[in-house]
Amino acid sequence: MNRIGFIVSGLLVGLALLSSMLFVVDQRQFGVVYALGQIKEVITEPGLNIKLPPPFQNVSYIDKRLLTLDSADTEPMLTAEKQRVVIDWYVRWRISDPQAYIRNVGLDEKVGANRLNQVVRNAFQEEINKRTVKDLLSLKREALMADVKREVLEVVMGAKPWGVDIVDVRITRVDYVDAITESVYRRMEAERKRVANELRSTGGAEGEKIRADADRQREVTIANAYRDAQKVKGEGDAEAARIYAEAFGRDPQFAQFYRSLEAYKASFNKKSDLMVVDPSSEFFKVMRGAGGTSAPAVPPRKP
């Protein structure tokens, strides 16, 4: 039993020793092998690897992917015309030389990101001091980002290279500080209100002009139509009078009889009408003639 236990214990120890000697490097990482505190080997290819068991050798991992560093502070920067602006930016970077990175920055990627953040901010401050707000908002922004990238590369690849590569530097937002922004918004609002009031006043005046012109044209049209109607009516009345005069002139007695009938028709058109007149008046001459007292009801026509 003791021999079997010893064999099992030996196998377990051997497996533990073997597991401490084997390590896997992921395709997203660098594997850095240390021997007594010194970098012995940097493994860049993914796969299974072998090292000496601790404490003779240890392994650490560093991210080899493309990393993004976003601006973390909102401190304003001064432009060439002494305007205080706040910018948001980001940097795309990666670790290209793990040994140089560990010697100058360390294993902690957050430490490297913080140091890089300070370098990028200083570069932005220096370049923004040379430019106006108009330059930051125009196509010259590309030149600004290129200059910042160049200055950052000069720092990280200087006398003591950091072992990193700066892929891109970009500005995502340029804005005034809150106090200036609020003032600008108020000024813009006042300007928009002034323009709106001016447009409303111009529109109101134009509307009144159009309405006045339409009223004038309506009055002129109505007056012309009334004039033409009266002219046509007058011509019609004159023609009717001429026809009546010509017709009645041929037989005056019949004309007098016809007019009397028209007068009776107009006077007695309703059953409720009541008239108090003298029967002996000229108005009832035709009626008296109809009774056979003084004149025939219908005067004879002349041939």
C-alpha positions in Angstrom: 0.0 0.0 0.0 2.8 2.4 0.8 4.4 1.7 -2.6 1.1 2.4 -4.4 0.5 5.6 -2.4 4.0 6.7 -3.2 3.5 6.1 -6.9 0.1 7.9 -6.9 1.7 10.8 -5.0 4.6 10.9 -7.5 2.2 11.0 -10.4 0.2 13.8 -8.9 3.4 15.8 -8.2 4.6 15.1 -11.7 1.2 16.3 -13.2 1.3 19.4 -11.1 4.9 20.1 -12.2 4.0 19.5 -15.8 1.0 21.8 -15.6 3.2 24.5 -14.1 5.6 24.1 -17.0 2.9 24.3 -19.8 1.1 27.5 -20.7 -1.1 28.6 -23.6 -0.7 31.9 -25.4 -4.0 33.3 -26.9 -4.0 34.8 -30.3 -5.0 38.1 -28.7 -2.0 38.2 -26.4 1.7 38.3 -26.1 3.3 35.8 -23.7 6.3 37.2 -21.7 8.5 34.6 -19.9 10.5 35.8 -16.9 13.5 34.1 -15.4 14.4 35.4 -12.0 12.8 38.8 -12.7 14.4 39.2 -16.2 12.6 38.9 -19.5 13.8 35.7 -21.1 11.5 35.3 -24.0 8.5 37.0 -25.7 6.1 34.7 -27.5 4.1 36.4 -30.2 2.5 33.3 -31.8 -0.5 31.5 -30.3 -0.2 28.0 -29.1 1.0 25.6 -26.3 4.4 26.5 -24.9 6.8 25.1 -22.2 8.8 26.9 -19.5 10.6 26.0 -16.3 8.4 25.7 -13.2 8.1 28.5 -10.8 10.0 30.1 -9.2 12.6 29.6 -12.0 10.4 31.0 -14.7 7.0 32.8 -14.7 4.8 34.0 -17.6 2.7 37.2 -18.0 0.4 38.3 -20.7 0.0 41.6 -22.5 -2.9 42.5 -24.9 -1.8 42.7 -28.5 -5.1 43.9 -29.9 -5.8 47.4 -31.3 -6.8 49.4 -28.2 -8.9 52.6 -27.9 -8.1 55.4 -25.5 -10.9 58.0 -25.0 -10.5 61.4 -23.5 -11.3 61.3 -19.8 -11.2 64.9 -18.7 -13.3 67.9 -19.6 -10.8 70.7 -18.8 -11.1 73.5 -21.3 -8.2 74.5 -23.7 -7.4 78.0 -25.0 -7.4 78.7 -28.7 -5.3 81.3 -30.5 -8.0 84.0 -29.9 -8.1 83.0 -26.2 -11.5 81.2 -26.4 -12.0 78.4 -24.0 -13.1 75.2 -25.7 -13.7 71.6 -24.6 -12.8 68.8 -27.0 -13.5 65.1 -27.0 -11.0 62.8 -28.7 -9.9 59.2 -29.0 -6.6 57.4 -29.9 -6.3 54.0 -31.5 -3.0 52.4 -30.4 -1.4 49.0 -29.9 1.6 47.4 -28.1 4.2 46.6 -30.8 7.3 45.8 -28.7 6.4 44.0 -25.4 9.9 44.2 -24.0 10.2 47.9 -24.5 6.7 48.5 -23.2 7.4 46.5 -20.0 10.8 48.2 -19.4 9.3 51.8 -19.8 5.7 51.4 -18.8 5.2 48.1 -17.0 2.8 45.2 -17.2 -0.3 47.2 -16.3 -2.0 48.5 -19.5 -4.0 51.1 -17.5 -0.7 52.7 -16.5 0.3 52.9 -20.1 -3.1 54.3 -21.1 -2.9 57.0 -18.4 0.6 58.1 -19.5 -0.5 58.1 -23.1 -3.6 60.2 -22.2 -1.4 62.9 -20.7 0.9 63.0 -23.8 -2.1 63.2 -26.1 -3.7 66.0 -24.1 -0.5 68.0 -24.0 -0.2 67.6 -27.8 -3.8 68.8 -28.3 -3.2 71.8 -26.0 -0.1 72.8 -27.9 -1.8 72.5 -31.3 -5.0 74.2 -30.3 -3.1 77.2 -28.9 -2.0 77.8 -32.5 -5.4 77.6 -34.1 -8.7 79.5 -34.0 -12.2 78.1 -33.3 -12.9 78.5 -37.0 -9.9 76.2 -37.8 -11.2 73.6 -35.3 -14.6 73.5 -37.1 -13.3 73.6 -40.7 -11.4 71.2 -42.9 -8.2 72.3 -41.1 -9.2 69.9 -38.3 -7.6 67.1 -40.3 -4.3 68.9 -40.2 -4.7 69.4 -36.5 -5.2 65.7 -35.8 -2.2 64.8 -38.1 0.0 67.2 -36.1 -1.1 65.8 -32.8 -0.4 62.2 -34.0 3.1 63.3 -35.1 3.9 64.9 -31.8 2.6 61.8 -29.8 4.7 59.5 -32.0 7.8 61.7 -31.3 7.3 61.2 -27.6 6.5 57.4 -27.6 9.3 56.7 -30.1 11.9 59.1 -28.6 15.1 58.3 -26.7 13.2 55.7 -24.6 10.6 54.0 -26.9 7.5 52.9 -25.2 7.1 50.0 -27.5 3.6 51.2 -28.7 2.3 52.2 -32.2 -0.2 55.1 -32.6 -2.6 54.1 -35.4 -5.0 57.1 -35.4 -5.9 60.3 -33.5 -9.4 61.7 -33.9 -11.5 64.6 -32.5 -15.1 63.7 -31.9 -16.5 67.0 -30.5 -15.4 70.6 -30.2 -17.6 72.9 -28.1 -17.4 76.0 -25.9 -17.4 75.7 -22.2 -20.9 75.7 -20.6 -21.0 79.4 -19.7 -20.0 80.5 -23.2 -22.3 77.9 -24.8 -25.3 79.2 -22.9 -24.5 82.8 -24.0 -24.1 81.6 -27.6 -27.4 79.8 -27.5 -29.2 82.9 -26.1 -27.6 85.1 -28.8 -28.6 82.6 -31.5 -32.2 82.4 -30.0 -32.5 86.2 -30.0 -31.2 86.4 -33.6 -33.7 83.7 -34.7 -36.5 85.5 -33.0 -35.5 88.8 -34.7 -35.4 87.1 -38.1 -38.8 85.4 -37.4 -40.4 88.7 -36.3 -39.0 90.4 -39.4 -40.4 87.7 -41.7 -43.8 87.9 -39.9 -43.9 91.7 -40.3 -42.9 91.5 -44.0 -45.4 88.7 -44.5 -48.2 90.8 -42.8 -47.4 93.9 -44.9 -47.4 91.8 -48.0 -50.7 90.2 -47.0 -52.3 93.6 -46.4 -51.0 94.8 -49.8 -52.4 91.7 -51.5 -55.8 92.0 -49.7 -56.0 95.7 -50.6 -55.3 95.0 -54.2 -57.8 92.2 -54.3 -60.5 94.5 -52.7 -59.7 97.2 -55.2 -60.0 94.8 -58.1 -63.3 93.5 -56.7 -64.7 97.0 -56.4 -63.5 97.9 -59.9 -65.0 94.6 -61.3 -68.3 95.1 -59.5 -68.5 98.8 -60.7 -67.7 97.8 -64.3 -70.3 95.0 -64.2 -72.9 97.4 -62.7 -72.2 100.0 -65.3 -72.4 97.4 -68.1 -75.6 96.0 -66.6 -77.2 99.5 -66.3 -76.2 100.3 -69.8 -77.7 97.0 -71.1 -80.8 97.6 -69.0 -81.2 101.1 -70.3 -80.8 100.0 -73.8 -83.4 97.3 -73.2 -85.8 99.8 -71.6 -85.4 102.2 -74.4 -85.9 99.5 -77.0 -89.0 98.3 -75.1 -90.4 101.8 -74.8 -89.8 102.3 -78.6 -91.6 99.0 -79.4 -94.5 99.9 -77.0 -94.7 103.4 -78.5 -94.6 102.0 -82.0 -97.2 99.4 -81.2 -99.5 101.6 -79.2 -99.2 104.4 -81.7 -101.0 102.3 -84.3 -104.2 102.1 -82.0 -104.3 104.6 -79.2 -107.7 103.4 -78.0 -106.5 99.8 -77.6 -103.3 101.1 -75.9 -105.4 103.0 -73.3 -107.5 99.8 -72.8 -104.4 97.6 -72.4 -102.8 100.0 -69.9 -106.1 100.1 -67.8 -106.1 96.3 -67.7 -102.5 96.3 -66.5 -103.4 98.8 -63.8 -106.3 96.7 -62.7 -104.1 93.6 -62.6 -101.5 95.4 -60.4 -104.2 96.8 -58.1 -106.3 93.7 -57.5 -103.7 91.0 -57.4 -104.7 89.7 -54.0 -108.1 88.8 -52.6 -107.4 90.6 -49.4 -106.7 93.9 -51.1 -109.2 96.7 -50.2 -109.4 100.0 -52.1 -111.6 103.0 -51.4 -111.9 105.0 -54.6 -114.5 107.1 -56.4 -116.2 104.9 -59.0 -116.8 107.8 -61.2 -113.1 108.5 -61.6 -111.1 107.9 -64.8 -109.5 104.9 -63.2 -112.8 102.8 -63.6 -113.6 104.1 -67.0 -112.9 100.8 -68.6 -115.1 98.9 -66.0 -117.9 101.3 -66.5 -117.7 100.7 -70.2 -117.8 96.9 -69.6 -121.2 97.4 -67.9 -122.6 99.0 -71.0 -123.1 102.5 -69.5 -120.5 104.6 -71.3 -118.0 102.6 -73.4 -117.5 99.1 -74.8 -115.3 96.7 -72.8 -112.9 96.1 -75.6 -112.5 98.9 -78.1 -112.6 97.9 -81.7 -109.2 97.6 -83.4 -108.6 99.8 -86.4 -108.0 97.9 -89.6 
